[in-house]
Amino acid sequence: MDRKETIMQKAKRRKLSLFGNFARMGDDRKLKTSLFCVMEGKNKRGRAHREWADDIEDWGEDTLQKLYQLAQDGDGESRS
């Protein structure tokens, strides 16, 4: 019996793959800068916003900096 990939598994795989592509981009790329930059200022009151990088840290089970380094080194072994 072959197992089909669920929608969530597919989304995770694609998002992690995209993160790896961003990590390997040149530092002069605007897309990379916008993804990894830190915004100044305050959020509105209420629940904290969920960021794209929060999913990467949760699924990669490590800090964003460590996962970024792994992606650049090419040690991107799949953890999911």
C-alpha positions as CSV (number, residue, x, y, z in Angstrom):
1,M,0.0,0.0,0.0
2,D,1.7,3.2,-1.1
3,R,1.3,6.2,1.1
4,K,0.3,9.5,-0.4
5,E,1.8,12.8,0.8
6,T,-0.7,15.0,2.8
7,I,-1.3,18.6,1.9
8,M,0.5,19.7,5.1
9,Q,3.5,17.5,4.4
10,K,3.7,18.9,0.9
11,A,3.5,22.5,2.1
12,K,6.2,21.8,4.7
13,R,8.5,20.2,2.2
14,R,8.1,23.1,-0.3
15,K,8.5,25.8,2.3
16,L,11.7,24.2,3.7
17,S,13.0,23.8,0.1
18,L,12.3,27.5,-0.6
19,F,14.1,28.5,2.6
20,G,17.2,26.5,1.4
21,N,17.0,28.4,-1.9
22,F,16.8,31.7,-0.2
23,A,19.8,30.8,2.1
24,R,22.0,30.0,-0.9
25,M,21.1,33.3,-2.8
26,G,23.6,36.1,-3.0
27,D,23.5,38.7,-0.2
28,D,22.7,41.4,-2.7
29,R,19.3,39.9,-3.7
30,K,16.4,42.0,-2.5
31,L,14.2,39.0,-1.9
32,K,16.8,37.5,0.5
33,T,17.2,40.9,2.3
34,S,13.4,41.2,2.7
35,L,13.1,37.7,4.1
36,F,15.9,37.9,6.7
37,C,15.7,41.6,7.7
38,V,14.4,42.8,11.0
39,M,11.7,45.4,11.1
40,E,11.8,48.2,13.6
41,G,8.8,49.5,15.4
42,K,6.0,48.0,17.5
43,N,3.2,45.6,16.6
44,K,-0.4,46.5,17.4
45,R,-1.8,45.1,20.6
46,G,-3.1,41.6,20.6
47,R,-1.9,38.2,19.7
48,A,1.6,37.9,18.4
49,H,1.9,37.5,14.6
50,R,3.1,34.2,13.3
51,E,6.1,34.7,11.0
52,W,7.3,32.7,8.1
53,A,10.6,32.0,9.9
54,D,8.7,30.6,12.9
55,D,7.5,27.6,10.9
56,I,11.1,27.0,9.6
57,E,12.4,26.9,13.2
58,D,9.6,24.6,14.3
59,W,9.9,22.2,11.5
60,G,13.7,22.3,11.4
61,E,13.9,21.8,15.1
62,D,16.8,24.3,15.5
63,T,17.4,28.1,15.4
64,L,17.0,30.0,12.2
65,Q,20.7,30.9,12.2
66,K,21.8,27.2,12.5
67,L,19.3,26.1,9.8
68,Y,20.6,29.0,7.5
69,Q,24.1,27.8,8.0
70,L,23.2,24.2,7.3
71,A,21.4,25.2,4.1
72,Q,24.5,27.2,2.9
73,D,26.8,24.3,3.7
74,G,24.6,21.9,1.7
75,D,23.9,19.6,4.7
76,G,20.2,20.0,4.0
77,E,19.2,16.5,5.1
78,S,15.5,16.1,5.3
79,R,14.1,16.0,8.9
80,S,10.4,15.6,8.0
